[in-house]
Amino acid sequence: MSSSLNVEQLTSRPSAGKSHFAILLFLSMALMAALLNSSAPTPLYPLYQQHLGLKAISLTIIYGAYAGGVLISLLGIGNVAGRITDLRRVILPALLIVFCGALLFSLADTFWLLFFARLLAGVGTGALTGAANIALLRFGPQDSGKIAALIATVSFTTGLALGPIFSGIALQTGFHPTTLPFMIIMGLVAIAMAGVSLNWPLSEKVSLTPLSSEPLHGGDTSLKSGLKATGAKFVLCALALFTCWGVAASMLSLGPNVAERLLGLHNRGVFGYVIAAYLSIAGISQILSRGINARHSLIVGCLMQALSVIIFSAAIAWHSLALAAVGIVIGGYAYGAIFVGSATLLNRISPKASHARLISLFYVIAYVGNWVPILLGKVIDSGGLLLASHLLFTLSTLTCLILAFSVTKTDF
């Protein structure tokens, strides 16, 4: 997320880099633990559905609660983290919320416990992400934030990938699958909290230029003026990421049931490894896509997203796990390419005066894409899983093809 403030270092960094290495390590662990808590439940959804007798829409509502929690943080906390000199005042409470979410997951035996566990996971992660990223910028090398961005990306990717692996191993071994992954997460969160508390560089001083009622840049700072200036270009970028996240959310929430009931993959633990591979590819794709022309990245990403869902559709029709694996690889690449391409283009076209508001709206629209599975859940309960899959594949394919064509005709 973008922040409408300026952070400057006023004092030189301590000559010994040990304390800074330590705080960077524990900040990355904090981000990783939070993302572990967001992805670990994915392979467990069929188990929850079976044991608790949940309908498909109930399962997707539980999944969507995470996005609701993140939005609460984004809209409720906003730029508060940027105004706070001691970011521990945001980071430590956020980690405590993540811990409580994991604790609820380990105890969950009802719909509402699962719902609030996901909600807390989203609130904690949303609050932590902004503050931790600012802290990484403050304490990282003075290299225009390159190392900070790399640490954040690697932490996110590692957390997202390891979550399903932990759950997959617990499912395969049958060793407390709904408890063990979250006990591990709680342990990591506790270590991160202790590490951040004990290794925070107290000598570090920063100057914050807080938000005020006066524009930081010349011109109209309103969202309306920003949307007027960017026009259809903003719509293309936002719709691309919305579609991408909608497909990814549907795969993560409904994918285990699709794999089991439509593809014949009855080993639930294996699906955890599949999701880990998908999320790892998506993270690597984000890193690699930064070196590619953003417009080309978005176009290719949209085309690859369309191709991936077409392959998924063929995999279901032919009951082919091999085709589904190909779709996973292509879909992971598409996720990273669309994410980086759309975000980079939006940064490029946004007027400075309304940049922060446009970026905030961009991510709000993207997170709303995580609620697409709720609509599919309703379709599943009334018409079946196969109908919902075909509906998702058809609409997303058409949308991605139209987006790719439109971006080629748009001058960014």
Protein Blocks (a to p, Z undefined) as FASTA:
>chain_A
ZZddddddfbdcdfblklmmmmmmmmmmmmmmmmmmmmmmmmmmmmmmmmnopafklmmm
mmmmmmmmmmmmmmmnmmmmmmpmblmlmmmmmmmmmmmmmmmmmmgcbfklmmmmmmmm
mmmmmmmmmmmmmmmmmmmcceehmmmmmmmmmmmmmmmmmmmmmmmmmmmnopakllmm
mmmmmmmmmmmmmmmmmmocfkbccddddddfbdfbgcjfbfklmmmmnmmmmmmmmmmm
mmmmmmmmmmmmmmmmmmmmmnopablklmmmmmmmmmmmmmmmmmmmmmpcfklmmmmm
mmmmmmmmmmmmmmmmnopaklmmmmmmmmmmmmmmmmmmmmmmmmmmpcfklmmmmmmm
mmmmmmmmmmmmmmmmmmmmmnojklmmmmmmmmmmmmmmmmmmmmmmpcZZ
